[in-house]
Amino acid sequence: MENLLSVPIKNDIYYIGTNDRKTELFEGMWPLPKGVAYNSFLVKGEKNVLFDLVRVNTIDSYVEKINEIIGEGEKIDYIMINHMEPDHTSSIKSILEIYPDAKLVTNKKAVAMLNNFYEITDNIIEVKDGETLELGDKKYTFYMTPMVHWPESMVAYEETTKTLFSQDIFGGFGTLDGGIFDDQIEYDAHYHEETTRYFINIVGKYAAQALKALNKLSGLEIELICPDHGPIWREDPKKIIDIYTSLAKQETVDGCVVIYGSMYGNTEMMAEAVARGLSEGGLKNIKVRDITKTSNSYLLSDIWRYKGVIIGSCSYDNNLFPPMDYLMTEVSHQRMKNNYWGIFGSYSWSGGALKTLKKYMEDGKYDVLDTQLEIQGAATEEEIKKLIEFGKEMAAKILNK
């Protein structure tokens, strides 16, 4: 059968992944305006091997692609499970109905999950860190990458083709629209931002573990990277390795995001004054975000990216504005460490916002500016001047002036 949907990659490695343009929220939380790809790979040979599966809602096109490659007379001998998250395993029962003799290759922590998620306990081959498994004419070496971003996560390396099947590592949001390889797409224009947001939303809180995994894999000679999301890297795999390494190190750029929570516009006006001060202080890379209109997905990505972060919130029932409180809870989970922080609050009859923001700063041991303004009602002309000076103070800190 002619391959119309599957894509040959290299030496009998085929791309058989699927696109999901219907799901609106990844993990029920993170927006998918550009969709997401569930990548899966089939290695054809003396033994036919599947690498990770797809989410069950895209199973029909997935099975069609498998049939294109191996036909009705052949079978799948092994299924490699590098990562148990359901966007890569929820189709497993459907695949095992078609190929009931397929053996599952995974690690000890995933074995328990297979039982817990799908009541699968048979035909499992358990591999250990650094173990090499010979399957027909191919050899695969497995490396455990715990908490990147689940405890059972691992990768597989095929030495002949120098291919790394990397599960979620090196992945990103966004469907693969025709081109699936890095040399077939405008990566910087269409995928870089979605890769950054994916890392920060999904892997960010495990950045230290991600860096350990990247260091662990640094000794491998890698010519081809096949991740479970996003483009396949064959022309310049070093590029995505460098991007992920920079993200795992939490490297920031000289810029500042101002995130405000406002009910009636007073706090918004204060945020505008702060942004004006940032600009007058010489900073050019400035972004102002309204928390009531912007998903935490993008806010967390901005905070991770920019050296400066300024949070301004109105008070709500003697506390922080609820959307801002939720964001700060998520920030505390991310363990961000390379930012300069600034905070300010507003209130009508009693405070609460600034007090709560101070507590978040203290608990997280953040590098926060000494100036911390709290304003009642609408800012006066004198208070606007103070907010502008506050912005200048942050700009000077970022630019080391």
Phi and psi in degrees as a GROMACS rama.xvg file:
@    title "Ramachandran Plot"
@    xaxis  label "Phi"
@    yaxis  label "Psi"
@TYPE xy
-71.9371  138.677  GLU-2
-79.7758  110.682  ASN-3
-106.752  -31.8936  LEU-4
-109.009  -40.1654  LEU-5
-74.5768  159.692  SER-6
-128.413  120.281  VAL-7
-64.4223  137.492  PRO-8
-108.359  -61.1301  ILE-9
-170.594  131.306  LYS-10
46.1529  57.3007  ASN-11
68.461  20.7749  ASP-12
-99.256  129.11  ILE-13
-122.607  142.726  TYR-14
-87.5913  126.64  TYR-15
-131.995  26.5289  ILE-16
-72.2031  174.449  GLY-17
-131.196  158.622  THR-18
-106.058  142.401  ASN-19
-121.878  104.943  ASP-20
-103.296  2.29764  ARG-21
-100.956  -35.7237  LYS-22
-66.0082  127.834  THR-23
-91.5435  -29.7491  GLU-24
-130.018  121.822  LEU-25
-74.5636  132.475  PHE-26
55.7217  21.7712  GLU-27
71.4677  10.8054  GLY-28
-132.424  -42.6267  MET-29
-101.583  122.951  TRP-30
-60.0527  144.855  PRO-31
-123.537  65.9044  LEU-32
-63.4086  -25.0288  PRO-33
-109.981  15.8883  LYS-34
71.9962  -165.887  GLY-35
-153.972  147.689  VAL-36
-103.869  137.021  ALA-37
-104.643  102.351  TYR-38
-84.554  138.109  ASN-39
-142.447  154.518  SER-40
-136.167  143.644  PHE-41
-120.511  124.517  LEU-42
-102.033  115.394  VAL-43
-94.8006  134.999  LYS-44
-178.938  -152.599  GLY-45
-58.2867  -33.2919  GLU-46
-126.123  128.527  LYS-47
-87.7226  125.984  ASN-48
-125.459  127.624  VAL-49
-94.0222  137.408  LEU-50
-110.76  110.259  PHE-51
55.3811  160.163  ASP-52
-116.918  -158.228  LEU-53
-127.78  168.293  VAL-54
-67.6238  142.942  ARG-55
-62.9611  -23.6073  VAL-56
-69.5665  -7.58677  ASN-57
-118.335  22.8491  THR-58
-65.4195  -34.0535  ILE-59
-62.0913  -51.3129  ASP-60
-67.2177  -28.8268  SER-61
-63.4841  -48.4478  TYR-62
-63.3739  -37.4852  VAL-63
-58.4491  -41.1389  GLU-64
-68.5263  -38.4637  LYS-65
-61.9546  -44.0503  ILE-66
-64.0988  -31.1273  ASN-67
-61.0392  -34.5364  GLU-68
-89.659  -46.2634  ILE-69
-105.391  -14.1679  ILE-70
70.4085  175.075  GLY-71
-74.3473  -25.3294  GLU-72
-82.9933  -9.64343  GLY-73
-106.991  176.392  GLU-74
-139.407  165.034  LYS-75
-89.1932  123.678  ILE-76
-88.893  -38.2347  ASP-77
-139.436  146.193  TYR-78
-121.872  115.506  ILE-79
-84.2861  124.778  MET-80
-111.775  95.5128  ILE-81
-80.6516  -24.3223  ASN-82
-153.112  132.971  HIS-83
-89.5757  -5.57184  MET-84
-54.6148  139.124  GLU-85
-60.3985  -19.7323  PRO-86
-69.1751  -8.65277  ASP-87
-119.897  -5.82279  HIS-88
-131.158  -8.61832  THR-89
-65.2787  -14.647  SER-90
-93.0885  6.63978  SER-91
-64.1088  -38.8061  ILE-92
-66.7516  -37.6245  LYS-93
-64.0231  -40.9007  SER-94
-68.7711  -39.2417  ILE-95
-69.6695  -24.4532  LEU-96
-66.5904  -34.4167  GLU-97
-82.1669  -38.7386  ILE-98
-124.273  72.195  TYR-99
-65.4648  -19.5241  PRO-100
-91.3313  -0.912415  ASP-101
-63.9682  134.704  ALA-102
-92.7724  141.097  LYS-103
-97.1347  127.293  LEU-104
-109.785  119.49  VAL-105
-160.428  -168.372  THR-106
-110.628  174.678  ASN-107
-58.006  -43.2493  LYS-108
-67.6177  -32.466  LYS-109
-74.6174  -28.2278  ALA-110
-57.5707  -46.0665  VAL-111
-62.8771  -38.8782  ALA-112
-66.8005  -36.2585  MET-113
-58.1968  -39.1797  LEU-114
-70.7887  -44.7639  ASN-115
-66.5224  -39.6708  ASN-116
-83.5869  -41.1996  PHE-117
-130.72  2.75543  TYR-118
56.5633  39.2149  GLU-119
-102.215  123.636  ILE-120
-131.461  -7.74591  THR-121
-107.454  163.355  ASP-122
55.3545  44.0583  ASN-123
-113.559  129.611  ILE-124
-106.693  121.3  ILE-125
-96.2264  128.733  GLU-126
-114.818  155.493  VAL-127
-113.408  168.274  LYS-128
-58.9975  126.438  ASP-129
82.8971  -1.55035  GLY-130
-76.991  141.289  GLU-131
-109.046  132.005  THR-132
-118.281  126.174  LEU-133
-95.8883  117.732  GLU-134
-122.347  101.02  LEU-135
64.5243  -124.744  GLY-136
-94.3244  12.9725  ASP-137
-126.436  149.968  LYS-138
-121.918  136.636  LYS-139
-126.287  131.581  TYR-140
-109.063  135.773  THR-141
-110.79  139.626  PHE-142
-129.166  125.545  TYR-143
-75.2738  134.483  MET-144
-128.843  65.3711  THR-145
-58.6508  141.007  PRO-146
63.1114  29.7836  MET-147
-125.663  69.7948  VAL-148
-120.521  11.8564  HIS-149
-116.018  161.435  TRP-150
-66.9179  -23.5166  PRO-151
-93.2688  2.3789  GLU-152
-60.1961  137.538  SER-153
-148.995  167.202  MET-154
-126.324  162.814  VAL-155
-128.298  140.409  ALA-156
-122.096  128.254  TYR-157
-107.21  114.789  GLU-158
-72.0594  -35.4402  GLU-159
-60.8434  -45.38  THR-160
-96.1293  -2.44514  THR-161
54.3803  46.4754  LYS-162
-104.524  133.184  THR-163
-107.96  116.297  LEU-164
-89.3137  103.471  PHE-165
-103.461  10.4344  SER-166
45.7508  -130.496  GLN-167
-76.3917  -16.4558  ASP-168
-64.2795  134.595  ILE-169
74.0245  15.6479  PHE-170
-90.4098  175.704  GLY-171
-164.613  162.592  GLY-172
-70.548  166.989  PHE-173
106.254  134.613  GLY-174
-73.4745  160.879  THR-175
-96.9757  105.871  LEU-176
-97.3042  76  ASP-177
96.2568  -71.46  GLY-178
-77.2102  135.41  GLY-179
-114.888  -13.1561  ILE-180
-101.438  156.107  PHE-181
-61.0249  -27.7551  ASP-182
-87.2181  1.25542  ASP-183
-106.934  0.697785  GLN-184
-132.146  163.688  ILE-185
-93.1984  83.6911  GLU-186
-61.2998  -48.5356  TYR-187
-61.9901  -35.3722  ASP-188
-78.2359  -35.2531  ALA-189
-116.154  -20.3238  HIS-190
-123.013  -24.4503  TYR-191
-58.8862  -48.5105  HIS-192
-63.0946  -38.035  GLU-193
-72.0759  -30.0764  GLU-194
-67.8604  -43.5437  THR-195
-60.656  -46.701  THR-196
-64.9684  -38.8667  ARG-197
-60.1372  -48.9267  TYR-198
-59.167  -49.0145  PHE-199
-67.9669  -40.3159  ILE-200
-71.1311  -40.8736  ASN-201
-98.3708  -43.0044  ILE-202
-105.16  -18.6128  VAL-203
-47.9561  -46.7  GLY-204
-66.6299  -12.5211  LYS-205
-111.712  32.3105  TYR-206
-57.9702  -39.7888  ALA-207
-63.0889  -42.0027  ALA-208
-68.3794  -35.2531  GLN-209
-63.0792  -41.1337  ALA-210
-65.428  -38.6233  LEU-211
-61.1824  -42.1962  LYS-212
-65.1734  -42.2691  ALA-213
-62.6938  -41.1831  LEU-214
-64.6431  -37.1514  ASN-215
-63.778  -36.0061  LYS-216
-89.771  -4.60518  LEU-217
-64.9072  -22.2555  SER-218
-81.6547  -8.56197  GLY-219
-79.7077  144.905  LEU-220
-88.1517  103.892  GLU-221
-110.579  120.607  ILE-222
-109.283  -17.3583  GLU-223
-144.661  127.865  LEU-224
-116.355  123.607  ILE-225
-115.35  91.3349  CYS-226
-85.7202  168.779  PRO-227
-83.5265  -10.0861  ASP-228
-140.617  150.312  HIS-229
82.0834  -176.996  GLY-230
-68.3221  156.517  PRO-231
-89.549  136.509  ILE-232
-104.589  108.05  TRP-233
-120.745  -29.6661  ARG-234
-84.0449  -44.4406  GLU-235
-139.619  67.0001  ASP-236
-61.0955  -25.15  PRO-237
-61.5738  -30.4969  LYS-238
-61.4197  -48.6179  LYS-239
-71.9225  -31.2132  ILE-240
-62.7314  -43.8992  ILE-241
-65.3526  -40.4344  ASP-242
-61.7996  -47.2543  ILE-243
-67.0097  -36.7608  TYR-244
-64.5955  -43.0645  THR-245
-62.2395  -42.96  SER-246
-65.4255  -41.6145  LEU-247
-65.8626  -29.6697  ALA-248
-82.1471  -3.81096  LYS-249
57.9326  41.8403  GLN-250
-70.8115  135.547  GLU-251
-112.46  164.552  THR-252
-110.117  156.076  VAL-253
-72.4953  97.7425  ASP-254
-171.284  176.298  GLY-255
-144.775  135.122  CYS-256
-105.979  131.838  VAL-257
-108.154  115.968  VAL-258
-112.542  123.205  ILE-259
-126.568  152.48  TYR-260
-121.467  118.363  GLY-261
-137.197  137.111  SER-262
-94.0747  -40.5511  MET-263
-127.325  10.7838  TYR-264
103.013  -13.4445  GLY-265
-67.8923  -45.739  ASN-266
-68.3813  -33.167  THR-267
-60.8976  -43.8507  GLU-268
-62.1147  -36.8262  MET-269
-65.1476  -41.191  MET-270
-62.7511  -38.3459  ALA-271
-61.6222  -40.1926  GLU-272
-65.2735  -40.1864  ALA-273
-62.1232  -44.327  VAL-274
-62.337  -37.8372  ALA-275
-60.4181  -41.2429  ARG-276
-65.2897  -38.9007  GLY-277
-59.0604  -44.3479  LEU-278
-66.2339  -45.0567  SER-279
-64.75  -23.6445  GLU-280
-81.4245  1.4403  GLY-281
101.556  0.456659  GLY-282
-85.3919  134.356  LEU-283
-105.97  -30.6998  LYS-284
-90.1963  89.5726  ASN-285
-128  135.75  ILE-286
-132.154  133.113  LYS-287
-113.155  127.792  VAL-288
-123.128  132.581  ARG-289
-90.7738  114.89  ASP-290
-64.9326  -24.3479  ILE-291
-76.3955  -12.9009  THR-292
-117.352  -3.5862  LYS-293
-122.847  127.541  THR-294
-63.2547  145.533  SER-295
-55.5866  -26.152  ASN-296
-54.6079  -46.5413  SER-297
-78.3548  -35.1109  TYR-298
-64.9783  -44.6432  LEU-299
-62.7143  -38.2791  LEU-300
-63.5972  -42.7955  SER-301
-62.9068  -44.3  ASP-302
-62.1389  -40.7728  ILE-303
-64.9044  -34.8859  TRP-304
-81.9721  -41.2855  ARG-305
-90.2468  140.967  TYR-306
-62.9436  -41.4467  LYS-307
-102.749  138.344  GLY-308
-134.219  122.97  VAL-309
-118.579  125.399  ILE-310
-111.804  125.369  ILE-311
-128.237  130.28  GLY-312
-140.88  142.69  SER-313
-74.8878  162.167  CYS-314
-89.1795  149.257  SER-315
-142.185  110.757  TYR-316
52.4436  50.7089  ASP-317
63.2241  24.0384  ASN-318
-145.369  -171.128  ASN-319
-76.2406  146.848  LEU-320
-52.6372  124.216  PHE-321
-50.7041  -44.9499  PRO-322
-60.3441  -34.9543  PRO-323
-70.6638  -36.9971  MET-324
-62.2695  -41.0897  ASP-325
-64.9141  -43.1634  TYR-326
-60.1308  -46.1623  LEU-327
-65.6401  -30.8456  MET-328
-63.5  -43.7341  THR-329
-65.7346  -39.4712  GLU-330
-59.0265  -42.8512  VAL-331
-63.9941  -27.7716  SER-332
-73.5765  -26.6407  HIS-333
-79.3531  -15.8611  GLN-334
58.0755  44.8238  ARG-335
-72.3438  141.326  MET-336
-137.635  -7.30363  LYS-337
-113.373  26.8371  ASN-338
-111.807  157.58  ASN-339
-101.612  135.032  TYR-340
-116.071  146.172  TRP-341
-134.512  143.329  GLY-342
-134.276  145.958  ILE-343
-149.55  156.608  PHE-344
-137.906  162.96  GLY-345
-135.622  158.873  SER-346
-155.842  163.979  TYR-347
-100.708  -56.5694  SER-348
-125.438  -24.1174  TRP-349
-147.101  151.536  SER-350
-80.9625  -159.552  GLY-351
146.342  -39.6657  GLY-352
-63.2391  -53.0116  ALA-353
-65.5718  -39.3832  LEU-354
-58.1679  -44.4157  LYS-355
-69.7705  -39.2717  THR-356
-62.638  -40.0039  LEU-357
-60.1658  -39.9094  LYS-358
-64.0393  -42.2905  LYS-359
-60.9484  -41.9529  TYR-360
-63.8991  -42.6661  MET-361
-66.8671  -45.2192  GLU-362
-64.3919  -37.3412  ASP-363
-85.7733  -5.0914  GLY-364
53.5425  45.4468  LYS-365
-80.8561  156.076  TYR-366
-83.9473  95.1974  ASP-367
-113.233  143.135  VAL-368
-61.9666  146.056  LEU-369
-66.3679  -35.5187  ASP-370
-71.1057  120.598  THR-371
-138.947  100.286  GLN-372
-90.2711  140.68  LEU-373
-131.017  124.001  GLU-374
-123.992  135.567  ILE-375
-94.3351  128.884  GLN-376
66.5383  -144.54  GLY-377
-81.3233  141.467  ALA-378
-67.3292  136.079  ALA-379
-78.1389  172.66  THR-380
-59.2699  -40.223  GLU-381
-66.7082  -38.7536  GLU-382
-70.3801  -34.8005  GLU-383
-59.8189  -41.9245  ILE-384
-60.7822  -40.1243  LYS-385
-65.6426  -38.061  LYS-386
-65.6991  -38.9578  LEU-387
-63.8516  -42.7979  ILE-388
-63.8584  -35.6505  GLU-389
-60.5356  -44.1232  PHE-390
-63.0349  -40.3713  GLY-391
-62.0063  -39.0278  LYS-392
-60.6611  -42.5922  GLU-393
-66.9049  -42.1859  MET-394
-59.2303  -42.69  ALA-395
-63.4323  -38.6308  ALA-396
-66.7779  -42.4817  LYS-397
-65.7362  -42.4178  ILE-398
-87.9835  4.40803  LEU-399
57.5091  40.6105  ASN-400
